[in-house]
Amino acid sequence: MFMQAPVEVDLLVVGGGESAVAAAIQAARLKVSRIAIVNDIDWWGGQFSSEGVGAIDEWTLYRNRRVNFPRSGIFLEVMRSIREYNGRTHGNPSPGNAFTATDTIEAAAAAKIFADLIATQKDHLKIYQRYTPFEVHRAGKRVIGVTFSKGAQRLRINARLTIDASDWGDVIRLSGASYSAGPDSRARFGESNAPEIIDDTNRNEMNPITYCLIAKQSKRPTAAPPTPAARVAESLSYNMKLFVDTAYPEGTYSSNASVYTHRRLVDFAHGASNQGSDKILLNFPVNDYPLYNFPKPVVDALELLSPGASRKNIVDMTPAQRELIFTDAKKRSLDYFHFLQSQSPHFAALELTDEFGTPDKLPLKPYIREGLRLEALYMIKEQDLKQQKPDRIGWAKFMPADNVFGFQFNIDFHPTRRVFLAGSEGPWKLEHTQARNWSTHTDRSGFPYRSLVPIEVDGLLGAGRNLGVSSIVSSAIRLHGQTMLAGQAAATAASIALREKIEPRAISSNPKFLREVQLTLVRGSSGKPGVLLWPYQDLVPEDRYFEAANMLAVTGVLVADPDTLDFDPWHQVTKAELYLALLNARLSFTAGRNEGKQVATWRDLYEALREAGKQPSEGLAKRDAAQLLYRHELATHLWQALKE
């Protein structure tokens, strides 16, 4: 064993995925002095790149249509880079024409985009690659450093604060911080869809991993594999058409779903590419891989490596034990690809791309949907997010005052169980359970800062998928954009904690610091897009009133309309709405409180602010003072008065 000299930093970010990159970039932009980021592979970008999930999952429901959830923060930056790359390379910023995504990106291209993002801060980051967490060091209840391994090498990095955005939360686990993995019992959080009993039949039941497949049209003739035996074919079949010829003019999730077009990355056939070849992503229920009830060969291999390993949760396994599972998951995906080739000439003409540089042409990592869940100061529960009105999506029951980004997605579990068709060594099919399935809609919510902070251990913040949520909620907050914003929020809080020489938990109980976290996020940094805190559909970071609308909503001053998901900046404000906002802002005034449905004017706002002891803009009282007051004007002037 070779031990390198310890490295001293202020902030240590562990991981190389999209959340870790967002955290490191945000910290550097906020002038954190000494930052180290440690990746266990060479590629940056996680879901976008090394996991191969190039069809960007981000849909939400709005006015009875599936649309993208509003993009913001560093995620928006990356999506703009993706669209610019596609336009330059394929002649179309959105070349996929996919069933599930409006925007797509090829894995190697995504890795380059993230590497370029890291390179913008290379003078401010200490970068370490191909190192894995080996040991976490504590002083009392405080994390003070992490030792990493790279073969026989050991590297210790001492840090004032650490953000764990690793795949499986290894720093959190090794630190001794409390965490969960696998399902929560119904008694734990009172969730209606949680199992009543946790026992050996479901203890490790989690959202499955998937080894994604990326295939392109082959330049040489390929012979389809022979048709598999009936049992094998049964285990790999799925009730969906294999191919349809469509450009999806109606938009995502319209008619004519097919395996081929489901997550198509590049659609040459419909003129969306200059490249001359279709490219598709296979990330499907059939090639998912459940994380318990393993096939007998996997059980035997795990037990040979370490007795009892086959009964452990994957979160608690060693890298070597996980690798045995990954090997079998890869086989499942390759079997599925060969099955498709045997069933359809469209798939027989495809070959796996070599962009990952791996011998089997599979991604460097599996797509991970659920892992370690941090026991945090606040644990988000199913009922926090559940729909208030069953016929549409609205605002969630829980809209936290310490919100650091808005989000919404289904409670979305891929099949979690395998059913063997002929003994535990033979073919198996995937099965949903009653409590774990997809398409259970949630309302739009905000993510509380407290859900990044461990309940006991100091010097540590969660990010990535290592968040303070229940198992059910984890299925709704695992998308590309969500994990990036979690990393950005964690780094923002870390910058304040380091500057003030306080622990991250102290921010959660200090309104001044919480507001600074929120303001820093909503304003962006280094001229980059701000983060959407309140999940209005019609707000974009470039709006002049973006900060005001977000901050007045999260502070409860300007109450969001329960009948729409919009801020609606051109809504004509009534006097009742004006005076309610002033009351919510705790501004003292007496005039006009009973003038309910009359429309408000600039002068009404001016006089109310003056009476409340504020100094409104004199422009409100001048020549056009009688003009109607719109919501974006109310937000702008009221927020200015409150800031001062």
SVG drawing of the C-alpha trace seen along z (x, -y; Angstrom):
<svg xmlns="http://www.w3.org/2000/svg" viewBox="-65 -63 69 88">
<polyline fill="none" stroke="black" stroke-width="0.4" points="0.0,0.0 1.3,-3.4 0.0,-6.4 0.2,-9.8 0.6,-13.0 -2.7,-14.3 -4.4,-17.0 -6.1,-19.9 -9.2,-21.5 -12.2,-23.5 -14.8,-21.6 -14.6,-18.0 -17.1,-16.8 -17.3,-13.1 -18.6,-11.7 -18.4,-12.3 -22.0,-12.4 -24.2,-15.3 -24.9,-16.3 -21.2,-16.3 -20.2,-18.4 -23.0,-20.9 -21.8,-21.1 -18.2,-21.6 -19.0,-24.2 -21.3,-26.2 -18.8,-26.2 -16.1,-27.5 -18.3,-30.2 -19.1,-31.2 -15.4,-31.6 -14.9,-28.7 -11.2,-28.8 -10.0,-25.2 -12.2,-22.5 -11.5,-18.9 -13.7,-16.7 -13.1,-13.0 -14.5,-10.7 -14.3,-6.9 -14.0,-6.9 -12.7,-9.2 -16.0,-10.3 -18.0,-13.2 -21.8,-13.5 -23.4,-10.4 -26.9,-9.8 -26.1,-11.9 -22.9,-10.1 -21.4,-7.2 -24.9,-5.7 -26.0,-6.2 -29.4,-7.8 -29.2,-10.2 -33.0,-10.7 -33.5,-13.4 -36.4,-12.5 -38.1,-15.7 -41.8,-15.6 -44.6,-17.0 -48.4,-17.6 -49.6,-21.1 -53.0,-22.0 -53.6,-18.3 -50.5,-18.0 -47.1,-16.5 -44.5,-19.2 -41.0,-19.6 -40.7,-20.8 -39.2,-24.3 -35.4,-24.2 -33.2,-26.4 -29.8,-26.6 -26.8,-24.6 -29.2,-22.1 -30.5,-24.7 -26.9,-25.6 -26.1,-22.0 -29.3,-21.6 -28.4,-24.7 -25.0,-23.2 -26.7,-19.9 -29.0,-21.7 -26.1,-23.8 -24.0,-20.6 -26.9,-18.8 -27.6,-21.8 -23.9,-22.0 -23.5,-18.2 -26.9,-17.0 -28.4,-20.1 -31.2,-20.0 -31.0,-20.9 -33.5,-18.1 -32.7,-15.3 -34.2,-12.3 -37.9,-12.5 -38.3,-10.2 -41.5,-9.0 -40.3,-10.0 -38.1,-13.0 -37.9,-16.2 -34.1,-16.5 -31.5,-13.8 -27.7,-13.5 -25.2,-10.8 -23.2,-9.5 -19.7,-10.5 -20.9,-13.9 -22.4,-14.4 -19.1,-13.4 -17.3,-16.0 -19.9,-18.7 -19.4,-17.9 -15.6,-17.7 -15.7,-21.2 -17.8,-22.5 -15.3,-21.1 -12.5,-22.7 -14.0,-26.2 -13.0,-25.9 -9.8,-23.9 -7.8,-26.6 -10.1,-26.4 -10.5,-22.6 -8.3,-19.8 -9.4,-17.0 -8.9,-13.3 -10.1,-10.5 -10.4,-6.7 -10.4,-7.0 -13.1,-5.3 -14.0,-6.1 -12.2,-3.7 -12.4,-5.2 -14.1,-8.3 -12.4,-10.1 -14.3,-11.9 -13.5,-14.1 -16.4,-13.4 -19.5,-13.7 -17.9,-15.7 -16.5,-14.4 -13.0,-15.8 -11.7,-13.8 -12.0,-10.8 -9.3,-8.3 -9.7,-7.1 -8.2,-4.0 -6.8,-3.6 -5.5,-0.1 -2.7,0.1 -2.6,-3.7 -4.3,-5.6 -5.1,-9.3 -6.4,-11.1 -8.2,-14.4 -9.0,-16.5 -11.9,-18.9 -13.8,-21.3 -17.0,-20.2 -17.8,-17.2 -20.7,-16.7 -21.5,-13.1 -22.8,-12.9 -21.4,-9.4 -23.5,-6.7 -24.2,-4.7 -23.6,-7.2 -20.4,-5.5 -19.2,-8.5 -22.4,-8.8 -22.3,-5.0 -18.6,-4.9 -19.0,-8.0 -21.5,-6.3 -24.2,-8.8 -27.7,-7.3 -29.2,-6.1 -31.8,-3.8 -31.9,-1.5 -34.8,0.6 -38.5,0.0 -39.8,-1.9 -42.6,-0.3 -46.0,-2.0 -45.6,-2.7 -42.4,-4.6 -43.9,-7.6 -47.6,-6.7 -47.3,-6.3 -50.4,-4.6 -48.4,-2.7 -45.6,-1.5 -45.6,2.2 -47.0,3.0 -44.3,5.5 -40.6,5.6 -39.2,9.1 -36.8,11.2 -39.3,11.2 -39.0,7.5 -36.2,6.1 -34.0,5.2 -36.7,4.4 -35.6,1.2 -36.0,-0.5 -33.9,1.7 -30.7,0.8 -30.4,0.9 -27.4,1.3 -28.5,-0.9 -27.8,0.1 -26.9,-2.5 -27.1,-1.1 -26.7,-2.6 -27.2,-1.4 -24.4,1.0 -22.3,0.2 -21.8,3.9 -24.4,6.6 -25.4,8.4 -27.1,11.7 -29.9,11.8 -29.2,14.1 -31.2,17.4 -34.7,17.2 -34.3,18.1 -36.0,20.9 -39.6,20.3 -38.8,19.7 -36.0,17.3 -38.2,15.5 -41.0,15.3 -38.6,13.7 -37.5,11.0 -40.8,10.1 -42.7,6.9 -46.2,5.9 -45.2,3.0 -44.6,2.7 -41.0,3.1 -41.0,0.4 -43.1,-2.4 -42.3,-4.9 -43.1,-8.3 -41.6,-11.6 -44.1,-12.1 -45.6,-15.3 -48.0,-15.4 -45.2,-15.6 -43.9,-13.3 -46.0,-10.5 -48.4,-10.7 -49.6,-7.6 -47.5,-4.9 -45.1,-4.0 -42.5,-1.5 -39.3,0.1 -37.3,-1.5 -38.5,-5.0 -39.1,-5.0 -35.8,-6.7 -34.4,-7.3 -31.4,-9.6 -30.9,-10.5 -33.6,-10.1 -32.0,-10.1 -35.0,-8.7 -37.1,-11.8 -34.4,-14.3 -33.3,-15.3 -29.6,-14.4 -26.7,-15.2 -24.9,-12.1 -26.7,-9.5 -27.5,-6.9 -30.2,-6.4 -29.1,-6.0 -31.3,-4.5 -31.2,-4.1 -32.7,-0.9 -33.5,-1.7 -36.6,0.4 -38.4,2.5 -37.2,5.7 -33.5,4.9 -34.0,3.7 -32.3,5.7 -33.9,6.1 -31.6,5.7 -32.7,8.7 -33.9,12.3 -30.9,12.8 -30.4,15.8 -28.7,18.7 -25.4,18.3 -25.2,14.7 -26.1,15.9 -23.4,18.5 -20.8,16.1 -21.6,13.6 -21.6,16.2 -18.2,17.5 -16.8,14.0 -18.2,13.3 -20.7,15.5 -24.0,13.6 -23.3,11.1 -26.3,12.3 -28.6,11.1 -27.1,7.6 -28.5,4.5 -26.4,3.4 -25.8,0.1 -24.0,2.1 -22.0,4.2 -18.3,3.8 -17.3,2.7 -16.3,6.2 -19.7,7.6 -21.6,5.0 -19.5,5.9 -20.9,9.4 -24.4,8.0 -23.3,5.6 -21.9,8.5 -25.2,10.3 -27.2,7.1 -25.0,6.6 -25.8,10.1 -29.5,9.3 -29.2,6.2 -27.1,8.0 -29.6,10.9 -32.4,8.4 -30.5,6.8 -29.8,10.1 -33.5,11.1 -34.6,7.9 -32.2,8.6 -33.8,12.0 -37.3,10.5 -37.1,7.5 -35.1,6.5 -34.9,3.0 -32.9,4.3 -31.0,6.8 -29.5,3.9 -28.2,2.3 -25.0,2.7 -23.9,1.4 -21.8,-1.8 -18.2,-1.8 -18.4,-5.3 -17.9,-4.0 -14.6,-2.4 -15.6,0.8 -14.9,4.3 -18.7,5.2 -19.7,1.8 -21.9,1.2 -21.9,-2.0 -19.2,-2.4 -21.9,-2.3 -25.5,-1.1 -28.4,-3.5 -29.1,-3.8 -32.6,-4.8 -32.4,-4.3 -29.6,-3.9 -28.8,-5.1 -31.2,-7.6 -29.8,-10.0 -31.5,-10.3 -31.9,-14.0 -33.4,-16.8 -36.5,-16.5 -37.6,-13.3 -39.9,-14.0 -42.9,-11.6 -45.4,-10.3 -48.2,-12.4 -46.1,-15.5 -46.2,-15.2 -49.6,-13.5 -52.1,-15.2 -54.6,-17.5 -57.0,-17.3 -57.2,-13.9 -58.1,-15.4 -55.0,-17.6 -51.6,-18.5 -51.4,-21.5 -49.3,-22.7 -48.3,-20.0 -49.5,-19.8 -46.0,-20.5 -44.4,-23.6 -41.3,-24.2 -40.2,-27.6 -36.6,-26.4 -37.2,-25.4 -34.0,-25.2 -35.5,-24.1 -38.8,-23.1 -39.6,-19.7 -42.3,-17.3 -42.4,-13.8 -44.4,-10.6 -43.9,-8.1 -42.2,-5.9 -40.9,-2.5 -39.8,-0.2 -40.5,3.5 -38.8,4.4 -39.2,8.2 -38.1,11.1 -40.2,14.2 -38.3,17.3 -39.9,19.3 -38.2,22.6 -36.1,22.6 -33.7,20.1 -31.0,20.8 -33.3,20.3 -35.0,17.4 -36.9,14.8 -39.4,12.1 -39.9,8.8 -42.9,8.0 -44.5,4.8 -46.0,5.0 -49.1,3.3 -47.1,0.9 -44.3,0.2 -45.3,-0.8 -45.4,-3.8 -47.7,-6.6 -48.9,-7.7 -48.8,-11.5 -47.7,-13.9 -48.2,-17.7 -45.5,-20.3 -43.4,-20.8 -40.2,-22.4 -37.2,-20.5 -36.3,-21.6 -32.8,-22.4 -33.2,-20.3 -33.4,-17.2 -29.7,-17.6 -28.5,-17.8 -27.8,-14.6 -29.7,-14.4 -26.6,-14.0 -23.3,-14.0 -21.6,-17.4 -19.3,-18.5 -21.4,-16.6 -24.2,-17.2 -26.0,-14.8 -26.5,-15.3 -27.2,-13.2 -29.6,-10.5 -28.3,-10.5 -31.2,-12.7 -33.5,-12.8 -36.5,-11.1 -38.6,-8.0 -38.1,-5.1 -41.4,-5.9 -40.4,-9.6 -37.0,-8.6 -38.7,-7.3 -40.0,-10.8 -36.7,-12.7 -34.0,-11.0 -34.0,-12.7 -31.1,-14.5 -32.2,-18.0 -33.3,-17.2 -30.0,-15.7 -28.1,-18.6 -30.1,-21.1 -29.6,-19.1 -25.8,-19.4 -26.1,-23.1 -28.1,-23.7 -25.7,-21.7 -22.7,-23.7 -24.5,-27.0 -25.2,-26.2 -21.6,-24.9 -20.2,-28.2 -22.1,-30.1 -21.2,-27.6 -17.5,-27.8 -17.6,-31.6 -19.4,-31.9 -17.5,-29.0 -20.7,-27.2 -22.1,-23.8 -24.6,-23.2 -27.3,-22.3 -27.0,-25.8 -28.2,-27.3 -31.5,-25.3 -32.4,-27.2 -31.2,-30.7 -33.7,-32.6 -31.0,-35.1 -28.7,-32.3 -31.6,-30.4 -32.7,-33.5 -29.1,-34.0 -29.1,-30.4 -32.3,-30.9 -31.3,-34.3 -28.0,-33.0 -29.7,-30.2 -32.5,-32.3 -30.0,-35.0 -27.6,-32.5 -23.8,-33.1 -21.2,-34.4 -24.0,-35.6 -25.5,-32.1 -29.2,-31.2 -30.9,-31.2 -32.7,-28.3 -36.5,-28.0 -37.6,-27.8 -41.3,-27.9 -42.3,-25.6 -44.3,-28.0 -44.5,-26.7 -44.2,-30.1 -41.2,-31.6 -37.8,-31.6 -34.5,-32.8 -34.2,-35.7 -37.5,-37.3 -36.8,-40.6 -39.3,-39.6 -37.8,-36.0 -36.3,-36.8 -39.3,-38.6 -41.8,-36.0 -39.8,-33.2 -39.0,-34.8 -42.5,-36.2 -43.9,-32.8 -41.6,-30.8 -42.0,-33.4 -45.8,-33.2 -46.2,-36.9 -47.6,-36.5 -49.8,-33.4 -49.7,-31.1 -53.1,-30.7 -54.4,-27.2 -56.2,-26.9 -53.1,-27.3 -49.5,-26.4 -48.6,-29.8 -47.2,-33.0 -49.3,-34.7 -47.3,-38.0 -49.9,-39.9 -52.8,-39.1 -54.6,-42.2 -54.3,-42.5 -57.4,-43.3 -57.3,-45.5 -58.1,-42.4 -55.1,-40.6 -52.9,-43.7 -54.0,-44.1 -53.6,-40.4 -50.1,-40.5 -49.3,-43.5 -50.8,-41.7 -48.8,-38.6 -45.8,-40.8 -46.7,-42.0 -46.9,-45.6 -49.2,-47.8 -51.8,-49.9 -55.5,-50.8 -56.9,-52.0 -59.0,-50.2 -59.2,-46.7 -62.8,-46.2 -62.5,-47.2 -62.3,-43.5 -62.8,-42.9 -62.0,-46.4 -58.8,-46.4 -55.7,-47.9 -53.6,-50.7 -50.1,-51.8 -51.3,-54.6 -53.0,-52.0 -49.7,-50.2 -47.8,-53.4 -50.1,-54.7 -50.2,-51.4 -46.4,-51.1 -46.1,-54.7 -48.6,-54.1 -46.7,-51.0 -43.5,-53.1 -41.8,-52.0 -40.3,-54.1 -41.8,-53.0 -40.6,-54.2 -41.9,-57.7 -42.7,-56.5 -45.7,-54.7 -47.2,-58.1 -46.6,-60.0 -48.4,-60.6 -49.4,-57.0 -50.4,-56.3 -54.0,-55.3 -52.8,-52.4 -53.7,-48.9 -51.4,-47.0 -50.2,-43.6 -48.8,-40.8 -45.2,-41.1 -45.3,-44.8 -46.7,-44.1 -44.0,-41.4 -41.2,-43.7 -42.1,-46.7 -43.2,-44.7 -40.0,-42.6 -37.9,-45.8 -39.7,-47.3 -39.2,-44.2 -35.5,-43.8 -34.8,-47.4"/>
</svg>
